[in-house]
Amino acid sequence: MDVRVHARNGHVDDEIRELAAAKVLHAGRILDDDGGSADVEFAERTNPRLADERYRVEITTVLKGRTVRVEAAAADDRAALDIAVDKFERQLRRLKERLVQRHRGQAAARNGGGADPAQVTEAMPDAEPSAAPEDGDNPANVVRVKRFELRPMSVDEAALQMDMLGHAFFFFLDAETGHHCVLYHRRDGAFGLIESV
């Protein structure tokens, strides 16, 4: 695994850089993906109100074709790194468990059994749509834009990817229908699905 360690608006000491690379490499062995890569980003906040969360560490990786992202904050950079690596290892173990379950479910389906797909309970969200801004209102203040390639995937795959990213929703291209979809967590713990037509 290739590990890139860097700082946002700052510098990472060589000792912390080596420690971060070693810990992420060790955690990456859970999935045994030699072709994977990981990005470890350190950030320091100078706001005195955030003294307990002064240092933030974000780990992002693509392993087995899935993106896993975790972040953690603490009073010092080593503690933030330790917390982030612990979260990273838990996410990788969950991903490995889900991949093993999926493989067993596919084998059972070929032999006449079957695994339950992700349970989607509703096609529309509970929330009311927001009104368009009126004259004089400021338009939405977009502070960050993310671009990514949409791969065709099943709803199960989208649920797994959403879980690994730790997001409340996931935008994807449905492999069965060819429609753009948004999968999201509902308040009752189930999933909802919004499909384009």
Buried (B, 14 or more C-beta within 10 A) or exposed (E): BEBBBEBEEEEBEEEBBEBBBEBBEEBBEBBEBEEBBBBBBBBBEEEEEEEEBBBBBBBBBBBBEBEBBBBBBBEEBBBBBBBBBBBBBEBBEBBBEBBEEBEEBEEEEEEEEEEEEBEBEBEEBEEEEEEEEEEEEEEEEEEEEEEEEEEEBBBBBBBBBBBBBEBEBBBBBBEEEEEBBBBBBBEEEEBBBBEEE
